Amino acid sequence: MKVYRGKRGTRERIVTVDGEPLDPRLDLKTLSSSGFEWGYDGGGPGQLALAILADHFGDDGMALARFASFRGDIIASLDQDEWSLTSEKIDAALQGVVEVPMTLSELMDKVRWKG
């Protein structure tokens, strides 16, 4: 089981996986050029969500497909300067999450036109 840890300092945010620095995976998608962040729903938390899921799954496509909901559900709620997440907690958080290939607005438009 992997353990992801984050620590917010005065000038930097340090995130590790099993004690080693977590790769931000800017090669997959650049959401924040200023590094990881957490506690809200934005670019830094998005980069963190993507990096964690890419490492956790070992599957870049799956990480790209699921990072936005993980950011909103988990990363945005990390409101401490220090936190940890285990692989087990990540799996539990992702259980029951269903990704749909459209936005909520698009879905609502489809439902409204269905009579």
Secondary structure, DSSP 8 states (H G I E B T S, - for coil): --EEEEEE-SS-EEEEETTEE----TTT--S-TT----SSSSHHHHHHHHHHHHHHHS-HHHHHHHHHHHHHHTGGG--SSEEEEEHHHHHHHHTT----SS-HHHHHHHHHHT-
